[in-house]
Amino acid sequence: MRLIYPRNIAYGMSRMAATTSPYFGGRLTRSHNKASKTCSTTSSSGDSVKGPSTLTSKKRIRKRQHVSIQYEIDDNVKDETVKKQYDKVIPRVAKGEKNKKGFTVVMSSSSHSSGDDWEPCQWHEMLDNIREMRKHNDAPVDSMGAEKICDEEAPPKIFRYQVLLSLLLSSQTKDQVTSAAMTKLKAHGCTVDNILKTPQNKIEQLIYPVGFFKRKAEYIKKTTRILKDKYDSDIPPTLKELIKLPGIGPKMAHIIMDVAWKQVTGIGVDTHVHRISNRLKWVKKTTTNPEDTRVALESWLPRDLWSEVNVLLVGFGQQTCLPVGPKCSECINRQICPYGQSQNRVSKK
């Protein structure tokens, strides 16, 4: 007698190498027929049960289907900005030839990267608007930034040393307070040799009331000794060496390299740049600290803007995009800024 069982039953029976069945009254054995792609189960009485095979001698490997997606830009779209966005949103995509409808872009699933070429929407327009709002250069950072409060007429080594100290003092301190502290240090004599001769408690008095002035005075003494002994009273010429100095973090080091050595090694991200980048959605995912924000910005922002964006966003954060109570109503980015749009919806309610 030959019985045809449904697939699920045949599958379950085929899994049994030696099982006693109440229907056949004997032991079942399993054999696989490669040619017919069926699984045959035979009882001790000679009866067999066949069904579709779900077992093979080797694991089946399913090949992923090649998927192609076409994006077309209509010739009726005259705005070049919109056309450029297609190229920027779709990473590593080869353009097709121009047809009657416009430019056809073909993207295969195999060539699509995992977001390496991501960039925020309308960031060009946002940046131009911030430049417009910052065109008067009247924020505190414009007159009291690191390069503004150092003696540019001093010998190069002394100027670079002052840049390093000004950035060291600026951590968690307003520009106005940092500027006042540097003014007192310069009046005292802000050189490597003179600072080494100055007692630490005197340095504390000179830099007060900067944030953590006691700890920073200790950092100044230790760093100055390293510069004297290891760098001939100059500052390290590389980012890696700068970060090793007491009190110097990545943000400070990048700005020091830019201002003191005229080398752009990265974006200086402080609390202002960190906050604004997240509000504008200039980061693919929300970041929780400035260093993550720096990495996210550098992944898409053109390198020739790295130096400019720090001063632009710091001043913008000092005047308009404040930490508490941002002046969204005065910001010309309010219609395209994700944070500004959310504030508009809240105000309407």
C-alpha positions as CSV (number, residue, x, y, z in Angstrom):
1,M,0.0,0.0,0.0
2,R,1.3,3.5,-0.9
3,L,0.3,6.5,1.1
4,I,0.9,10.1,0.2
5,Y,1.3,12.3,3.2
6,P,1.3,16.1,3.4
7,R,4.7,17.8,3.5
8,N,4.7,18.6,7.2
9,I,3.9,15.0,8.1
10,A,6.4,13.6,5.7
11,Y,9.0,16.0,7.0
12,G,8.3,14.9,10.6
13,M,8.5,11.2,9.6
14,S,11.7,11.7,7.6
15,R,13.4,13.1,10.7
16,M,13.1,9.8,12.5
17,A,16.0,7.5,11.8
18,A,14.5,4.6,13.8
19,T,11.1,5.1,15.3
20,T,8.4,2.6,16.2
21,S,5.1,3.5,14.4
22,P,1.7,2.2,15.6
23,Y,0.5,2.3,12.0
24,F,3.1,0.1,10.5
25,G,3.9,-2.0,13.5
26,G,7.6,-2.0,13.0
27,R,10.7,0.2,12.7
28,L,10.9,2.9,10.1
29,T,14.0,3.6,8.1
30,R,14.8,6.7,6.1
31,S,16.3,7.0,2.7
32,H,16.8,10.1,0.4
33,N,16.3,10.0,-3.3
34,K,18.4,12.8,-4.8
35,A,17.0,12.3,-8.3
36,S,13.3,12.7,-7.4
37,K,13.8,15.1,-4.6
38,T,11.5,13.1,-2.4
39,C,11.9,11.5,0.9
40,S,10.8,7.9,1.3
41,T,10.0,6.2,4.6
42,T,9.8,2.4,4.6
43,S,8.3,0.2,7.3
44,S,9.4,-3.3,8.2
45,S,6.4,-4.6,6.2
46,G,7.6,-2.9,3.0
47,D,5.2,-0.1,2.8
48,S,6.6,3.3,2.1
49,V,5.5,6.9,2.5
50,K,6.8,9.5,0.1
51,G,6.7,13.3,0.3
52,P,8.6,16.3,-0.7
53,S,12.1,16.4,0.6
54,T,13.1,19.0,3.1
55,L,16.4,17.4,3.8
56,T,19.5,17.4,1.5
57,S,23.0,16.1,1.9
58,K,24.2,19.7,1.9
59,K,22.7,22.9,3.2
60,R,20.8,24.8,0.6
61,I,22.1,28.3,0.0
62,R,19.6,30.8,-1.1
63,K,21.0,33.5,-3.4
64,R,19.7,37.0,-2.7
65,Q,17.9,38.5,-5.6
66,H,19.5,41.4,-7.3
67,V,17.2,44.4,-6.8
68,S,17.5,47.5,-8.9
69,I,15.8,50.7,-8.0
70,Q,15.5,53.6,-10.5
71,Y,15.3,57.2,-9.4
72,E,14.3,59.7,-12.1
73,I,14.5,63.5,-12.0
74,D,12.0,65.2,-14.2
75,D,13.2,67.9,-16.5
76,N,10.4,70.1,-15.2
77,V,12.3,70.4,-12.0
78,K,14.4,73.5,-12.6
79,D,15.9,73.8,-9.1
80,E,19.4,72.6,-9.3
81,T,19.5,72.2,-5.5
82,V,16.9,69.4,-5.8
83,K,18.8,67.6,-8.5
84,K,22.0,67.7,-6.4
85,Q,20.2,66.3,-3.4
86,Y,19.4,63.1,-5.4
87,D,23.1,62.5,-6.0
88,K,23.9,63.2,-2.4
89,V,21.2,61.1,-0.8
90,I,22.0,58.0,-2.9
91,P,25.5,56.9,-2.1
92,R,27.9,55.4,-4.7
93,V,25.3,55.6,-7.5
94,A,26.3,55.7,-11.1
95,K,24.3,58.1,-13.3
96,G,22.7,56.7,-16.4
97,E,22.5,58.5,-19.7
98,K,20.1,61.4,-20.0
99,N,16.8,60.3,-21.4
100,K,13.5,62.0,-22.3
101,K,12.4,62.3,-18.7
102,G,15.7,63.5,-17.3
103,F,18.6,61.9,-15.5
104,T,18.0,58.2,-14.6
105,V,20.0,56.9,-11.6
106,V,20.2,53.1,-11.1
107,M,21.2,51.7,-7.7
108,S,21.7,48.0,-7.1
109,S,21.3,46.5,-3.7
110,S,24.8,45.2,-3.8
111,S,26.4,48.6,-4.4
112,H,24.4,50.5,-1.8
113,S,26.6,51.4,1.2
114,S,25.5,51.5,4.8
115,G,25.0,55.2,5.0
116,D,28.7,56.2,4.6
117,D,27.8,59.1,2.3
118,W,24.9,60.4,4.4
119,E,24.5,64.1,4.8
120,P,21.7,66.2,6.4
121,C,18.9,67.7,4.3
122,Q,19.2,71.4,3.4
123,W,22.5,71.9,5.3
124,H,23.8,74.2,2.6
125,E,20.9,76.6,3.2
126,M,21.2,76.3,6.9
127,L,24.9,77.2,6.8
128,D,24.3,80.2,4.5
129,N,21.6,81.4,6.9
130,I,23.9,81.2,9.9
131,R,26.6,83.1,7.9
132,E,24.0,85.8,7.3
133,M,23.1,86.0,11.0
134,R,26.8,86.1,11.9
135,K,27.9,88.6,9.3
136,H,28.5,91.3,11.8
137,N,31.0,89.2,13.8
138,D,29.8,90.7,17.1
139,A,29.6,87.6,19.3
140,P,32.0,87.2,22.2
141,V,34.0,84.5,20.4
142,D,34.7,87.0,17.6
143,S,36.6,89.4,19.9
144,M,37.7,87.0,22.7
145,G,38.4,83.8,20.9
146,A,41.8,82.0,21.3
147,E,43.4,83.8,18.4
148,K,42.1,87.2,19.5
149,I,43.3,87.2,23.1
150,C,46.9,86.1,22.3
151,D,49.7,88.4,21.5
152,E,50.1,88.0,17.7
153,E,53.1,90.3,17.6
154,A,55.0,88.1,20.1
155,P,57.6,85.6,18.8
156,P,56.0,82.4,17.3
157,K,56.9,80.2,20.2
158,I,55.3,82.6,22.8
159,F,52.3,83.1,20.6
160,R,51.7,79.4,20.3
161,Y,52.2,78.9,24.1
162,Q,49.6,81.6,24.8
163,V,47.2,79.9,22.4
164,L,47.6,76.7,24.3
165,L,47.0,78.3,27.6
166,S,44.0,80.2,26.4
167,L,42.4,77.0,25.2
168,L,43.3,75.3,28.4
169,L,41.5,78.0,30.4
170,S,38.5,78.1,28.1
171,S,37.1,74.8,29.3
172,Q,33.7,75.3,31.0
173,T,34.4,79.0,31.1
174,K,32.8,81.9,29.2
175,D,34.9,83.8,26.7
176,Q,34.8,87.0,28.7
177,V,36.2,85.3,31.8
178,T,38.9,83.5,29.7
179,S,39.9,86.8,28.1
180,A,40.2,88.6,31.4
181,A,42.4,85.8,32.8
182,M,44.7,85.8,29.7
183,T,45.0,89.6,30.0
184,K,46.3,89.2,33.6
185,L,48.7,86.4,32.6
186,K,50.1,88.5,29.7
187,A,50.6,91.4,32.0
188,H,52.4,89.1,34.5
189,G,54.5,87.7,31.7
190,C,53.0,84.8,29.8
191,T,56.2,82.9,28.7
192,V,57.4,79.4,29.5
193,D,60.3,80.6,31.6
194,N,58.3,83.1,33.6
195,I,55.4,80.8,34.3
196,L,57.9,78.1,35.6
197,K,59.2,80.7,38.1
198,T,55.7,81.7,39.2
199,P,54.3,79.8,42.3
200,Q,51.1,77.8,41.6
201,N,49.1,79.8,44.1
202,K,50.0,83.0,42.2
203,I,48.8,81.5,39.0
204,E,45.5,80.6,40.7
205,Q,45.1,84.3,41.6
206,L,45.9,85.4,38.1
207,I,43.4,83.1,36.4
208,Y,40.6,83.4,38.9
209,P,37.5,83.1,38.4
210,V,37.8,80.7,35.5
211,G,36.1,77.3,36.0
212,F,38.2,74.9,38.1
213,F,40.9,77.5,38.5
214,K,42.9,75.5,41.0
215,R,43.1,72.4,38.8
216,K,43.9,74.5,35.8
217,A,46.7,76.2,37.6
218,E,48.2,72.8,38.3
219,Y,47.8,71.8,34.6
220,I,49.5,75.0,33.6
221,K,52.5,74.3,35.7
222,K,52.8,70.6,34.6
223,T,52.3,71.4,30.9
224,T,54.8,74.3,31.0
225,R,57.4,72.0,32.5
226,I,56.8,69.4,29.7
227,L,57.1,72.1,27.1
228,K,60.4,73.3,28.5
229,D,62.0,69.9,28.9
230,K,60.7,68.1,25.8
231,Y,59.8,70.7,23.2
232,D,62.4,73.5,23.7
233,S,59.7,75.8,25.2
234,D,57.5,75.3,22.1
235,I,54.2,73.4,21.9
236,P,53.9,69.9,20.3
237,P,53.4,70.1,16.5
238,T,51.0,67.1,16.3
239,L,47.5,66.4,17.5
240,K,48.6,63.1,19.2
241,E,51.2,64.8,21.3
242,L,49.0,67.8,22.2
243,I,46.3,65.5,23.7
244,K,48.9,63.9,25.9
245,L,49.4,67.2,27.7
246,P,47.7,67.7,31.1
247,G,44.3,69.5,30.7
248,I,44.3,69.4,26.8
249,G,41.3,67.5,25.3
250,P,40.5,66.7,21.7
251,K,38.4,69.9,21.1
252,M,41.2,72.1,22.4
253,A,43.9,70.2,20.5
254,H,42.1,70.6,17.1
255,I,41.7,74.3,17.7
256,I,45.3,74.7,18.8
257,M,46.5,72.9,15.6
258,D,44.3,75.3,13.6
259,V,45.2,78.6,15.3
260,A,48.8,77.9,16.3
261,W,50.1,75.7,13.5
262,K,47.6,76.6,10.7
263,Q,46.8,73.0,10.2
264,V,43.2,71.8,10.1
265,T,43.1,68.3,11.8
266,G,39.5,68.2,12.9
267,I,36.5,70.2,14.0
268,G,36.7,71.8,17.4
269,V,33.4,70.8,19.1
270,D,32.4,72.5,22.3
271,T,29.0,72.6,24.0
272,H,27.6,75.1,21.5
273,V,28.6,73.1,18.4
274,H,27.4,69.9,20.0
275,R,24.0,71.4,20.9
276,I,23.4,73.1,17.6
277,S,24.5,70.1,15.5
278,N,21.9,68.0,17.2
279,R,19.2,70.7,16.9
280,L,19.8,71.1,13.2
281,K,20.0,67.3,12.8
282,W,23.5,67.6,11.4
283,V,24.2,64.2,13.0
284,K,22.7,61.0,11.6
285,K,21.9,59.8,15.1
286,T,21.5,61.9,18.3
287,T,24.9,62.2,20.0
288,T,25.4,62.6,23.7
289,N,28.9,64.1,23.9
290,P,31.0,66.5,21.9
291,E,33.5,63.9,20.7
292,D,30.8,61.8,19.1
293,T,29.4,64.9,17.5
294,R,32.8,65.7,16.1
295,V,33.1,62.3,14.5
296,A,29.6,62.6,13.1
297,L,30.2,66.0,11.6
298,E,33.5,65.1,10.0
299,S,31.9,62.1,8.3
300,W,30.0,64.3,5.9
301,L,31.0,68.0,6.2
302,P,33.6,69.1,3.6
303,R,37.0,69.5,5.1
304,D,37.4,73.1,3.9
305,L,34.6,74.1,6.2
306,W,35.9,72.4,9.4
307,S,37.8,75.5,10.6
308,E,34.9,77.9,9.8
309,V,32.1,75.9,11.3
310,N,33.5,76.1,14.8
311,V,33.5,79.9,15.1
312,L,30.2,80.2,13.2
313,L,28.3,77.8,15.4
314,V,30.0,79.0,18.7
315,G,28.9,82.6,18.0
316,F,25.5,81.5,16.8
317,G,25.1,79.6,20.0
318,Q,26.2,82.6,22.1
319,Q,23.7,85.0,20.4
320,T,20.7,83.1,19.0
321,C,20.6,79.3,19.5
322,L,21.0,79.6,23.3
323,P,21.1,76.6,25.6
324,V,18.0,77.7,27.4
325,G,15.4,79.9,25.7
326,P,16.7,79.9,22.2
327,K,15.6,82.8,20.0
328,C,13.9,80.7,17.4
329,S,11.5,83.5,16.4
330,E,14.6,85.6,15.4
331,C,16.3,82.8,13.5
332,I,16.0,82.7,9.8
333,N,16.4,79.0,9.9
334,R,13.2,78.5,11.8
335,Q,11.3,77.1,8.8
336,I,13.9,74.5,8.0
337,C,15.4,73.7,11.4
338,P,13.9,70.6,12.9
339,Y,14.2,72.0,16.4
340,G,12.7,75.3,15.3
341,Q,9.8,73.6,13.6
342,S,9.1,71.6,16.8
343,Q,9.1,74.9,18.8
344,N,6.6,76.4,16.4
345,R,4.2,73.5,16.8
346,V,4.5,73.8,20.6
347,S,3.8,77.6,20.5
348,K,0.7,77.1,18.3
349,K,-0.8,74.7,20.8
